[in-house]
Amino acid sequence: MLKTKENIHEKLNWLATFSDPGEGITRLLFTKTWQQAREALQAYMEELGFDVRGDAAGNLYGRIPGRSPRVVMTGSHLDSVRSGGRYDGAYGVLAAIHAVYHTWCLHGTPEKTMEVVVFSEEEGSRFPYAYLGSRYVTGQVDPERLENAADGAGVTIDAARIEAGITEAWDDTPRTDIDQFLEIHIEQGRQLEAAGESIGIVDAIVGQQRFYFTVSGQANHAGTTPMPLRADAMEAAAAMIHRLLEETRRRGDPLVATVGQLDASPGSVNVIPGSVTFSLDVRHPDDEALQAAVAAVSGICRDTAEAYGVSLHIDPFMTIDAVPMSQAMCHDLDHICSRDDIAYRRMYSGAGHDAQVMGRHCPSALLFVPSTDGISHNPKEYTEPQYLDEGITVMQEALTIWAYKEESS
């Protein structure tokens, strides 16, 4: 039996050893280090007494069978971004193992089956297909995309998984035995740290829309073309970016917009850009508000293009609806934190998580613990031990309610 939750810190360091060489943690889907980490977690759960199995997507499950086959599931993802930190995903996996194990040790056989899930992948860092693990569980995998999705070396998802020893046949049937899903994650922001709070209870995960804006003007000589006679795609794009960000600030929190990529053509120092493409990422926890903001900034950019004598093409390439978390589960988590005098807040998640996929399938909840300086996807990622432990404590209390049929608050 685990003596204390202090093992979580040792285990985070242990899991971090399964990484490609280089700075930080790099553990990409179906690579050798990913495979080694998965095998190590399987052995660890088996040692603790879990019933362990895998599936065709590379997900790993550790079960504590209950009197009922209905399942309370908890977990997170095994993969990482390139040169990431040791907490993102990994904490949610190890916290789930520890919370389920300690709850079982304290209370014995549960009414509902408790199941830890180690999702194979969430980040989409190797293949252009994020949330493969949770999509598979919920029957949301697109077989055609799986056939075409390949990494930078041209290796397909299916070829990579077989090379990693995952040989089960694909099954697009969604699981119907999951009653509730709980995930815990570092915040990837500074709200909890700034407020001195230990726990964030997420009300909803924001919707996202992403676009490429292509501005087309006229490439020309930088020295011989007078300013009034230019159709400068860069000048127009800069004005668009400035105005759309101004509009975002005017609309206020929790709306955010980010221009993260910009590419100018022909890309010469002494040539007026004839074409500029920039990305736009817009997020809001309310889909109607998100759509209204997108319509407003798109209109502003079209008006700007007309004013500068250039053309504009807007290419939407990703839409993810906002997903509310289960308010009944959030209410229970709220009650636990209040009862145990744990400083917490209700909040939104501006980043995507597996709970976003699971939340479309079954009642789901997402907890945050503070992330020092809000740093994530970075080797400097860190969370104080006391917060990691408090997160597991809240999970144990929640599992006691949901899996042992203790009266809900």
C-alpha positions in Angstrom: 0.0 0.0 0.0 1.2 3.5 -0.7 2.1 5.2 2.6 1.3 8.8 1.7 0.6 11.0 -1.3 4.2 12.2 -1.2 4.8 9.4 -3.7 3.2 11.6 -6.4 6.3 13.7 -6.5 8.6 10.8 -6.8 6.4 9.3 -9.5 6.3 12.5 -11.5 10.1 12.5 -11.6 10.0 8.8 -12.4 7.6 9.2 -15.3 9.7 12.2 -16.6 12.6 9.8 -17.2 10.6 8.4 -20.2 11.5 11.1 -22.6 13.4 11.7 -25.8 16.9 13.3 -25.3 17.0 17.1 -25.0 15.6 19.8 -22.8 12.3 19.1 -21.1 9.9 16.2 -21.8 9.3 15.0 -25.3 7.0 11.9 -25.3 5.2 11.7 -28.6 2.4 9.3 -29.5 3.6 5.7 -30.4 7.3 6.5 -30.1 9.7 4.3 -28.2 9.7 6.6 -25.1 5.9 6.7 -25.2 5.8 2.9 -25.4 8.2 2.6 -22.5 6.2 5.0 -20.3 3.0 3.1 -21.1 4.5 -0.3 -20.2 5.9 1.2 -17.0 2.5 2.6 -16.0 0.9 -0.8 -16.8 3.3 -2.6 -14.5 2.8 0.1 -11.8 -1.0 -0.3 -11.8 -0.7 -4.1 -11.9 1.6 -3.9 -8.8 -1.1 -1.9 -7.0 -3.8 -4.5 -7.8 -5.6 -2.8 -10.7 -7.1 -4.9 -13.5 -5.2 -3.5 -16.5 -6.0 -3.6 -20.2 -5.3 -1.6 -23.3 -7.2 -0.8 -26.5 -6.6 -0.2 -30.2 -5.8 3.5 -29.8 -3.1 2.8 -27.2 -5.3 3.9 -24.2 -4.5 2.1 -21.0 -7.1 1.3 -18.3 -6.7 0.3 -14.7 -9.9 -0.9 -13.0 -11.0 -1.5 -9.4 -14.2 -3.6 -10.1 -17.3 -2.5 -8.2 -20.6 -4.2 -7.4 -22.0 -2.5 -10.5 -20.4 -2.5 -13.9 -21.2 1.2 -14.3 -18.0 3.2 -14.3 -16.6 6.3 -12.7 -13.6 7.2 -14.8 -10.7 9.5 -14.1 -7.4 10.2 -15.8 -5.5 12.3 -18.3 -3.0 11.9 -21.2 0.4 10.3 -21.5 1.8 12.2 -24.5 3.6 15.6 -24.3 4.4 18.5 -26.5 8.0 18.8 -27.8 10.3 20.0 -25.0 7.4 20.3 -22.6 7.1 20.0 -18.8 6.7 17.0 -16.5 3.3 18.0 -15.1 1.0 18.5 -18.1 -1.0 15.3 -18.5 1.3 13.2 -16.3 0.0 14.7 -13.1 -3.6 13.9 -14.1 -2.6 10.3 -14.8 -0.7 9.7 -11.6 -3.2 11.7 -9.5 -5.9 9.5 -10.8 -4.0 6.3 -10.0 -3.2 7.5 -6.5 -6.8 8.9 -5.8 -8.5 5.7 -6.9 -6.0 3.5 -5.1 -6.2 5.4 -1.8 -10.0 5.5 -2.0 -10.1 1.8 -2.5 -7.8 1.2 0.4 -10.0 3.3 2.7 -13.4 2.1 1.7 -13.0 -1.3 0.1 -15.0 -2.6 -2.9 -16.9 0.3 -4.5 -20.5 0.3 -5.6 -19.5 1.5 -9.1 -16.4 0.4 -10.8 -13.6 2.9 -10.5 -11.4 3.1 -13.7 -8.2 5.1 -14.3 -7.7 6.0 -18.0 -4.3 6.8 -19.4 -5.3 8.5 -22.7 -2.8 7.7 -25.4 -2.7 11.2 -26.8 -4.2 14.7 -26.4 -1.7 17.2 -27.7 -1.5 16.3 -31.4 2.3 16.9 -31.4 3.3 14.1 -33.7 0.2 13.6 -35.9 -2.4 16.3 -37.0 -5.1 14.6 -34.9 -5.5 15.8 -31.3 -7.5 13.9 -28.6 -7.1 10.5 -30.3 -7.4 8.7 -27.0 -10.6 10.3 -25.7 -12.1 10.4 -29.2 -11.7 6.7 -29.4 -13.4 6.1 -26.1 -16.4 8.2 -27.2 -16.7 6.8 -30.7 -15.6 10.1 -32.3 -12.6 8.8 -34.3 -12.8 9.5 -38.1 -11.4 6.4 -39.9 -10.7 8.4 -43.0 -8.6 11.0 -41.2 -6.7 8.2 -39.4 -5.8 6.7 -42.8 -4.5 10.0 -44.1 -3.0 11.5 -40.9 0.8 11.2 -41.0 3.8 12.6 -39.1 6.6 14.7 -40.7 8.3 11.6 -41.8 5.2 10.3 -43.6 4.4 7.6 -41.0 0.7 7.1 -40.6 -1.0 6.7 -37.2 -2.0 3.1 -38.0 1.6 2.1 -39.0 3.0 3.8 -35.9 0.7 2.2 -33.5 1.4 -1.3 -34.9 5.1 -0.6 -34.7 4.5 0.3 -31.0 2.9 -3.1 -30.4 -0.7 -1.9 -30.4 -2.4 -4.5 -32.6 -6.0 -4.5 -31.5 -8.6 -3.9 -34.3 -10.1 -0.4 -34.5 -13.6 -0.3 -33.0 -15.8 2.8 -33.6 -18.3 1.8 -30.9 -18.5 4.4 -28.1 -18.4 3.1 -24.6 -21.8 3.3 -22.9 -20.8 2.2 -19.4 -19.2 5.5 -18.2 -21.4 7.4 -15.8 -18.9 10.2 -14.9 -15.5 11.4 -15.9 -13.1 13.5 -13.8 -9.8 15.0 -14.9 -7.3 17.0 -13.0 -4.7 19.2 -14.6 -2.3 22.1 -13.9 -4.0 25.4 -14.6 -1.7 26.6 -17.5 -2.5 30.1 -16.3 -2.0 32.4 -13.3 -5.5 32.9 -11.8 -5.2 30.5 -9.0 -1.6 31.5 -8.1 -2.5 35.2 -8.1 -5.4 34.6 -5.8 -3.6 32.2 -3.5 -6.1 29.5 -4.2 -5.5 25.7 -4.3 -8.2 24.4 -6.6 -10.0 25.6 -9.7 -13.4 24.0 -10.5 -14.0 24.5 -14.2 -17.5 25.5 -15.3 -16.8 25.2 -19.0 -14.1 24.7 -21.5 -14.0 27.5 -24.1 -15.0 27.1 -27.7 -12.4 27.9 -30.3 -12.4 29.0 -33.9 -9.2 29.3 -36.0 -8.7 31.0 -39.3 -6.1 32.0 -41.9 -6.5 35.5 -43.2 -4.8 36.0 -46.6 -4.3 39.6 -47.7 -3.5 40.1 -51.4 -2.1 43.3 -52.7 0.6 44.1 -55.3 4.3 43.3 -54.9 6.5 46.2 -56.1 9.8 47.9 -55.7 10.4 49.3 -52.2 12.3 52.3 -53.4 10.5 53.4 -56.5 6.8 53.0 -55.5 5.4 56.1 -53.7 3.5 55.5 -50.6 0.1 56.7 -52.0 0.4 54.4 -55.0 1.0 51.2 -53.0 -1.3 48.2 -52.4 0.8 47.0 -49.5 -0.5 43.7 -48.1 1.7 44.0 -45.0 0.4 47.5 -44.1 -3.2 46.3 -44.6 -2.6 43.2 -42.5 -1.0 45.2 -39.7 -4.0 47.5 -39.6 -6.3 44.5 -39.5 -4.5 42.9 -36.7 -4.4 46.1 -34.7 -8.1 46.7 -35.2 -9.3 43.1 -34.5 -7.3 43.0 -31.3 -8.8 46.4 -30.3 -12.2 45.0 -30.9 -11.4 42.0 -28.8 -10.3 44.2 -25.9 -13.4 46.3 -26.3 -15.7 43.3 -25.9 -13.8 42.3 -22.7 -13.2 39.1 -20.8 -13.5 36.2 -21.2 -13.1 36.7 -25.0 -9.5 36.3 -26.2 -8.0 36.5 -29.7 -4.4 35.7 -30.8 -2.5 36.2 -34.0 0.3 33.7 -33.7 1.6 33.2 -37.3 2.4 35.7 -40.0 3.9 35.0 -43.4 4.8 37.6 -46.0 5.5 37.0 -49.7 7.8 37.3 -51.5 9.6 38.0 -48.2 12.4 40.2 -49.4 13.7 43.3 -47.6 13.4 45.5 -50.6 10.0 44.3 -52.0 6.6 45.5 -50.9 4.7 42.4 -49.8 2.2 41.3 -52.4 0.6 38.7 -50.0 0.4 38.3 -46.3 -1.2 35.4 -44.4 -1.8 35.5 -40.7 -3.5 33.2 -38.3 -6.3 34.0 -35.9 -7.3 32.0 -32.8 -10.5 33.2 -31.0 -11.9 31.7 -27.8 -14.9 32.2 -25.6 -16.9 29.9 -23.2 -20.2 30.9 -24.8 -20.6 29.8 -28.5 -23.0 32.6 -29.4 -20.7 35.3 -28.0 -17.8 33.6 -29.8 -19.7 33.6 -33.1 -20.6 37.3 -32.7 -17.0 38.2 -32.0 -15.8 36.3 -35.0 -18.4 38.0 -37.2 -17.4 41.4 -35.9 -13.6 41.0 -36.4 -14.1 39.5 -39.8 -16.2 42.5 -40.8 -13.6 44.9 -39.5 -10.9 43.1 -41.5 -13.0 43.2 -44.7 -13.7 46.9 -44.3 -9.9 47.5 -43.7 -9.1 45.5 -46.9 -11.4 47.7 -48.9 -9.9 50.9 -47.4 -6.4 49.8 -48.3 -7.3 48.7 -51.8 -6.4 45.0 -51.2 -8.4 41.8 -51.2 -9.0 39.5 -48.3 -9.7 35.7 -48.2 -10.7 34.1 -44.8 -10.1 30.4 -44.5 -11.7 28.8 -41.3 -9.8 25.6 -40.5 -10.9 24.6 -37.0 -14.1 25.0 -34.9 -14.5 23.5 -31.5 -17.7 24.2 -29.6 -17.6 25.3 -25.9 -18.3 22.4 -23.6 -20.0 23.0 -20.2 -18.9 20.7 -17.4 -21.5 18.8 -15.3 -23.0 21.3 -12.9 -24.0 18.5 -10.5 -20.4 17.3 -10.4 -19.2 20.9 -10.0 -21.6 21.4 -7.1 -20.2 18.3 -5.3 -16.7 19.6 -5.9 -17.7 23.0 -4.6 -19.2 21.4 -1.5 -16.0 19.3 -0.9 -13.7 22.4 -1.0 -16.0 24.5 1.2 -16.4 21.7 3.8 -12.7 21.0 3.9 -11.8 24.7 3.9 -9.8 24.5 0.7 -9.4 27.8 -1.1 -10.9 27.5 -4.6 -12.7 29.3 -7.4 -15.1 28.5 -10.2 -13.5 29.3 -13.5 -13.3 28.7 -17.3 -10.6 26.7 -19.1 -9.1 28.6 -22.0 -7.2 25.5 -23.1 -8.6 22.3 -24.4 -8.5 19.1 -22.4 -9.7 15.5 -22.8 -12.6 16.5 -20.5 -13.8 18.6 -23.4 -14.2 15.5 -25.5 -15.6 13.4 -22.6 -18.0 16.2 -21.7 -19.9 15.7 -24.9 -20.3 12.0 -24.0 -21.0 11.8 -20.3 -21.2 14.1 -17.2 -17.7 15.3 -16.8 -15.7 17.6 -14.4 -12.3 19.3 -14.6 -10.2 20.4 -11.7 -7.1 22.7 -11.8 -4.2 23.1 -9.4 -2.0 26.2 -9.6 0.8 26.4 -12.2 3.8 28.5 -11.0 4.0 31.7 -13.0 1.3 30.2 -15.3 4.1 28.4 -17.2 3.1 25.3 -19.2 4.3 23.4 -22.3 7.8 24.4 -21.1 10.5 22.6 -19.2 10.1 25.2 -16.4 6.6 23.9 -15.7 6.1 23.5 -11.9 3.4 23.1 -9.3 4.1 23.3 -5.6 3.8 19.9 -3.8 1.0 21.1 -1.4 -1.2 21.9 -4.4 -0.6 18.5 -6.0 -1.6 16.8 -2.8 -4.7 18.9 -2.2 -5.8 18.1 -5.7 -5.6 14.4 -5.0 -7.5 14.9 -1.7 -10.4 16.6 -3.5 -10.4 13.7 -6.1 -10.6 11.1 -3.3 -13.5 12.9 -1.7 -15.3 13.1 -5.1 -14.7 9.4 -5.8 -16.1 8.5 -2.4 -19.3 10.4 -3.4 -19.6 9.1 -6.9 -18.4 5.5 -6.7 -19.5 4.6 -3.2 -23.0 6.2 -3.4 -22.4 8.5 -0.5 -25.1 11.1 -0.4 -24.4 13.9 -2.9 -24.4 17.5 -1.5 
